[in-house]
């Protein structure tokens, strides 16, 4: 059975620009994985206009930063994962988490077509650019 990915673009808040959050199997991967007051990756950096996003999975493994604590990731560490495509499967593995966390999220395996469709949906929904 495959995991299910949902990418949400959150409106800008008082401290942060428009950011992304990731739900896997209905649970926010970010929540509980960084200190309160942290943020996800900024939409403008991960979903650049006119080119494929960093979320696209390829056969080459790539580390993707999914969040950081409010004090910055350089201080207390980032929430990051290695993203890689293996045929019809996209794998999220080898998590790195801020040191204060007890354990990283589990490894996730997504159906590549569902994963690609969700990334394409996030890339196409550019309503947030009006808030930059």
C-alpha positions in Angstrom: 0.0 0.0 0.0 1.3 3.4 -0.9 1.3 6.5 1.2 -0.7 9.5 0.1 0.9 13.0 -0.3 -1.0 16.3 -0.2 0.9 19.6 -0.6 -0.7 22.7 0.8 0.3 26.3 0.2 -0.4 28.4 3.3 -1.2 32.1 3.1 1.5 34.5 4.4 1.5 35.0 8.1 2.8 37.8 10.3 6.3 36.4 10.4 6.7 34.3 7.2 6.0 34.6 3.5 3.8 32.0 1.7 5.0 28.6 2.7 4.4 24.9 1.9 3.3 22.2 4.2 3.1 18.5 3.4 0.4 16.0 4.6 1.1 12.3 4.3 -1.8 10.0 5.0 -3.7 12.9 6.4 -1.1 14.0 8.9 1.0 17.2 8.8 4.7 16.0 8.5 5.8 19.4 9.7 3.8 19.5 12.9 5.8 18.2 15.8 8.9 17.9 13.6 10.2 21.4 14.3 9.9 23.8 17.1 6.8 25.9 17.5 7.1 29.1 15.5 9.0 27.4 12.7 8.1 27.4 9.0 8.0 25.2 6.0 9.9 26.0 2.8 8.8 29.2 1.1 6.6 28.6 -1.9 8.6 31.0 -4.1 11.8 28.9 -3.6 10.3 25.5 -4.1 7.7 26.3 -6.8 9.7 28.7 -9.1 7.8 30.1 -12.1 8.8 28.8 -15.5 10.8 25.7 -14.4 10.2 22.4 -12.6 10.0 22.5 -8.8 12.5 21.0 -6.5 9.8 18.6 -5.4 10.0 16.7 -8.7 11.4 13.2 -8.0 14.1 11.8 -10.3 16.3 8.7 -10.3 19.0 10.9 -8.7 18.6 11.2 -4.9 18.1 14.8 -3.7 17.9 16.2 -0.2 14.9 18.5 0.2 14.4 20.9 3.2 10.8 20.7 4.4 11.0 23.1 7.4 13.0 24.8 10.0 12.5 26.1 13.5 11.7 29.7 14.2 15.3 30.5 15.2 16.5 29.3 11.7 17.7 25.9 10.5 21.3 27.1 10.7 20.9 27.3 14.4 18.8 24.3 15.4 18.7 22.1 12.3 16.3 21.6 9.4 13.7 19.0 8.8 14.8 17.4 5.5 14.3 14.3 3.6 16.0 12.5 0.6 13.6 12.3 -2.4 14.2 9.7 -5.1 12.2 7.9 -7.8 12.6 4.1 -8.3 10.5 3.3 -11.4 6.8 3.7 -10.3 7.7 4.6 -6.7 8.8 7.8 -5.2 10.6 7.3 -1.8 11.1 9.8 1.0 13.8 8.5 3.3 16.9 9.3 5.3 15.2 12.0 7.3 17.3 14.7 9.2 15.4 16.4 12.0 16.3 19.2 14.5 18.2 17.7 17.4 15.4 18.2 20.0 13.2 15.6 18.2 13.1 12.1 19.6 12.7 10.4 16.2 12.4 11.2 12.6 9.2 10.5 10.5 9.1 7.0 8.9 10.2 6.3 5.3 7.4 7.0 2.9 6.6 5.4 -0.5 4.3 7.1 -3.0 2.8 5.9 -6.2 4.8 8.0 -8.7 1.8 9.0 -10.8 -0.1 10.2 -7.7 3.0 12.0 -6.5 3.6 13.6 -9.9 0.0 14.8 -10.1 0.2 16.4 -6.6 3.4 18.2 -7.4 1.9 19.4 -10.7 -1.2 20.6 -8.9 1.0 22.6 -6.5 3.0 24.0 -9.3 -0.1 25.1 -11.2 -1.9 26.8 -8.3 -0.1 30.1 -8.2 -2.7 32.2 -6.4 -0.1 32.9 -3.7 2.1 35.0 -6.0 -0.3 37.9 -5.5 0.8 37.8 -1.8 4.5 38.2 -2.5 
